[in-house]
Each structure stands twice: as structure tokens, then as C-alpha cells.
Amino acid sequence: MNKPLILVVEDDTSVRNLISTTLRAHDYRYLTAQNGDSAIMEASSHNPEIILLDLGLPDMDGVEVIKKIRTWSNVPIIVISARSEDTDKIDALDAGADDYLTKPFSVEELLARLRVTQRRLAIMQNESPVETSLFTNGQLRVDYAAGCAYLGEEELHLTPIEYKLLCLLSRNVGKVLTHTFITQSIWGSSWDNDIASLRVFMATLRKKIESQPESPQYIQTHIGVGYRMMKVE
Ligand code: CA
């Protein structure tokens, strides 16, 4: 994989230095910004391929930065938040962030998130402007045009909700989807009941697609946040 250009937005010098040092040691190219205004400026003038964005910035809320950038760019955004900012993290994902890191994080975690994002980036770049009608991920295949899904050679017998859920996750492979986003997309609402139903449908979907539903390969759970389909090699 080619190393993408990364924009690091972080006002805390020690965290920024940790990230920069890690990126440099792994041959990533990067730019840095220390506040929201310069983040937006750097993003528009240098077209980074990934943005690492701290949510607590001195001049504006990181969520505002995401909303501004999303008006012109689909660049993958990984938000960095403190553990006390859980709601901010969910707001950030709903505003269009792709993934998150919670402070304090290790160098290994940072590199792992970057690898996941690079895979997502590769998929985004290979997508033709006309949406492809076939999705393949490991043994899993979704034929959007025909409305069916397969695991290996076997056609999956999914309920309409399970199928919708699978399509939503596969169309956003690599991206963390919040409970609210998923329930809004599927039921048009996001009451506590819908989130409880989502859990039930997710469990039945996993039984059908995962060889070990207790340690899922395709769909990750993000406790208190949502779910993500992982790209399987
Ligand atoms: Ca900060």
C-alpha cells in the first residue's frame, strides 16, 4: 500500500509529537495543524488522504471541522477524543467521521486504525463513479442488483431487515456506523426500542455470516457506539 498524506490536527503538543514521531518512523507523509481554522485551510489546500482530528480544539469544536470538510470532501477522518467525550465521538461519527481513537492510545492502536483506514481508502478509490453492483469481502458476497447475498457458494437466507443491515454495513465497509445512523437508515427512527431491535437483528445476522459469532470476523461491535464491517483479507 502506498503511504497516504495525513493531516494531524491536535493542539496538545505532546500528543501531536507522539503522532508525528510515529508517522515519521513508519514513512507516512504528514502535515500538522493546531486549531480548527488551520485544519480547514490545510485540508483544502493540500488534499490530505487521511485526517486525524482531535475533537477538543481551542478555536472550534472538532465536529464543526468535520461538517465543514464534509461539504467538499470524503477524506477519511479519524477523530481523537478523551474518554469523557463519548457523546462528542458519536456526534463526530454522525457528522461523517469514519473512525475514532480514544486518548490515551498506544502507537500500535494508531497504526492499526491507519491500516484499517488505508484499506477503506483503497476501496473508495477503486469504486467506479457508477456504484458497483457486487460487493465481495472474504467469503461474503452481496449482489445488490439481484438483492441476494452469499457466503462462499451458499446463498444466505436473510430476512428483509437482516439484508438491509448487511447492505448498509457493506456499503460503508471500514467505517464505524453509530446506532443512531443505522436505526435511522433502517427504521427511520432511533428510539431505545430500535437500538434494542438492532441488537437482536445483528445477532441473527451474525449467526448467518460469521463462522464464530462470538468472535466475529466481519462485523465489529463498538460498545456504546455502533458497528463496523471490517475488510477481510
Ligand atoms: Ca485538544
Residues whose N, C-alpha, C, O or C-beta is under 5 A from the ligand:
A	BS01	CA	D11 D12 D54 G56 L57
